[in-house]
């Protein structure tokens, strides 16, 4: 048997076969009826492309002592065409010959030679006589006897007699060549992509997002079984099985075609994990009841919603990798792929902080007043849909208004008016206010000089409304930068000192007391034969006494310091009100 080995097959020689010129040669030998021979090889196959590739042609040559059609001979009839002759060879001396009998079988059957006799012409006694030879001469074969020496012969002339018989058998043989159809190997490969719909969520605020995973068959073999292990960070709740949607090219799979299991703790990510919880992982098996049939070029999409109930700001960066194990057959070879880029989610800690105010100034002329409204954005980002509101008494009219920004200067904004029982409601739709931007609205009102207008009532601030915070960057999907991952550094083990270094250190330590003795010999005599112990308890007592005194002074200082009153926080809009205020300046909520 011969098998061609492709270039991407690596196989070393074995005891049962030989390899020559990129060809495997297996010499089986003789096989009895019903016997079989098997050769198993395990080459190392390197896939250079995703296209299917040939495994090499296989051919075999055989011969057997039978016909392929199982035909047999009923009777064999033959006629011999043997030919015998004497071959004399003259010696170095003249008239001396060395003679032998040669018998040729020119028939197509085997001839069995039993005896032979040779006479010299003119003589009655044979010079060569052989009996019971028992030699089979095959077709086109020959047989020769031993040489016999004859003397005093001028011209040798011989007669011979050959005894033989025809063997009643026929040789049957058939040969053939087998060529097996060349098989090709398909390549398993896939590309896994996972992403979150957003990359940032706010701390302590419930948030929702969508997780989408796409597995594309980029190989040349269909994928019939797939197992996925999907990490879910600890800030998210576990999605229910009804919320998980699996589809192939827009067609949803039936629930009996996949199985979803929940595993406690993230299984793949070890670094960017949540301190809030250990998280979970989804073990999804697709192709349980029937082959999945994901053909090359087709994609499998898995999507489910995620809900973060109360993420803490300690969740700086969280990674959620996924691994896919897939095969063409349930018990066939398995390929493993991780997602090309690991999706990342961040928890940002942003809070809205702002300052508001209102002031009324008398203007030139009787019954004229100038009113200033102020709003300053001290938040971490810009705010959308800002509107400033005020109420003008019914007996007054607005003459003009001006809107100024400390960043963009004067802005042209038309105000809107709406009549109410307490007066005229006036609103200025400012729109977006940037971070650290201050908006001032100045307008004048004109009324009857004899009408009653209490400035104290006009000081009431009627609030401002605004929308959500504005991200400086679009909240788009983001992924982990593998190059900047913080890898744990291996512990540095100091080399142990060698024996010589230890002895030198001991010698140095032993020499130090001697030097100390020489220096302090003039002051006092010390017996260094006894261990010397230095007492440090008095110093410790002094330190404890100092710490006690400091703590007592701190307690006295705290007792002398008056308590700082904390401002009230509006439960509606979250604005910090001034100390002693009875209502919120933003939404007019009345504190109890």
Phi, psi and omega in degrees: 000139180232136178224126177284136180257121178296171183293329183271012174258127176244118183215128178270162181292150180232174182289339184261351184212166177237154177237123181216125179054052178057036178222132177270129181241122181240110180264109186277318183093218185267136176240126178283172180295128180084354180273147179227155178231139183231136176237121178250129178233153180230079180285157173269115185256126178252121179268116181267336178224171178271357180282151177295146184226154183283151181258001179103144180283150180236129179223154179216146178237139183213164172214148181213157182270056178195166178268152179294325181276001181062027176286145181228160179271131175276320180212149182235121176243133185218163176222128185277149176226057178279157183219121180241147179202159179256135182245098178276147178226116185289142180278179177295328175277140181291155179062023174235125184234150172248116187244148175214154180264133179239130179239124178251139177256106181261009179268176181263010179239166179280135179249129179261115182272126183249327180197162180203143179224138182231131176243151172272137185302132179090359180239148182265334180273130178289142177266348178218118180224125182229134179231157178050055181285312179056055177241131176264125179255116181289167176303137182062020177257174179216162178221140178229149183268183175284154180283145179234134185269130180233135182246162174055054176236126180277303178230103183290138177219132190231154167233151184216161177223130185239131176254127184207171175214154179266127180286129183279062177215160178230137177279124180244130181210140175228142179235154180202165178231127178254136175231116180273147178294131183291131179261158179236152180254130176270151186255131175270127176199151180205159178239127184248126178230131179227140179208155171260152182292331176226168181241354182223137173228156183274148180287144177059020179235127177301134183223150178234145176209172182243135176251127182232128176238129180239123176248113181255130178282103180260006180265197178247002179247144176289149177257120183249340178225134181219136176234126182241141175239111190243119179279140175238118181301161187289349180279349185256151171281161180282126176288145177284160181296332178289337180277345180277127181242127180238129183217156175237113179052044176087355180255121181289143176274149175289154183294337178282355179268355178213161180225136183239128177235145180255129179247133178287133179086144175291141187256340185248316184278135181238345185252300185272075182243164185273136173283347181288320184203160180287348178080189181215176175216143176260125174256106186250125176246120182247132182099041182277312184274332182208159178303141183293317178071040177277101185284160178303136181089349180266163185232145173250128184243130177239125181223145176199152179275153176232141181233124175258115186281309186212069182289138179272157180289352178288348179276082183290299180226131179234134180250149182223079180285169178216146179234139180238126173246124185217158181208165178277327179234158184299321181248022179270184178298145185246134174255145182237132177223140172259164180294144182300318178227134182277122179294149183229142176233140179237146175254117181258141181253095180236138179227149180273123177228135182205165177234138180228157178191162179212141178215143179245128179240138172294137179255175181291130179104155181284134178076016180248137179222149176246129184242134180245124173249134182230140175217123180238129182269107177256017182285177179283349182206179180288161178240144181261157168055049176281134175223134176257140186234150175204164179237124179258132178306151185296337181273004182241154177239149177275124180278306181201163178218149180227135179244125181233148177235142178286352179251319183249003178078207183286137181237141180269109181224126177274139179263161178242148182236148178212126183285142178215175183294321183276354179149210180254122176278125181242135181228139175245109179283094183287321183091229184276134175239126186284171177295134181063021178268144180241126179249130176236129176247120179243125178218155180249144175238145182233130178217179179292132182295334181273349180285152181278128178220111180270119180297326180298322177291326180289342180287345180299127180270129186258013166092175177218147177240145179207164183262211183284167175289153182253126175285136177293327178246147177300140181278080183253166178301147180222160183226161182284134174274105185296335181289337183254011177297139179277109179267135179294132180281138179292145180295140181268118179262123178287138180294140179289139181293146178285171184296321180295319179295322178296318179296320178296319179296322178295320178297319179296318178296323179291330180283336183297313178300326179296316178296319178297324179294321180293323181287322184264011181293328180288331184279305181203160179265130182236134178272103182277358175289340177259147179295136181261128181240130179258129181274129179241010182295319179301320179297320179296321178296321179296318180297317179297324179294319179296317180297321179295317179297318180298318181294324178294319178296321179295321178295320178296320179296322179291326180288329179283334184285127180291151180290133181274122180291138179267139180287158176281146178246129182292125179287350183270305184250351178082013181279138175278119180272157177295153181297128179090358181288146180263347181215159178281135181287340184271308185245005177064028176288135182270120177283145180276000000 
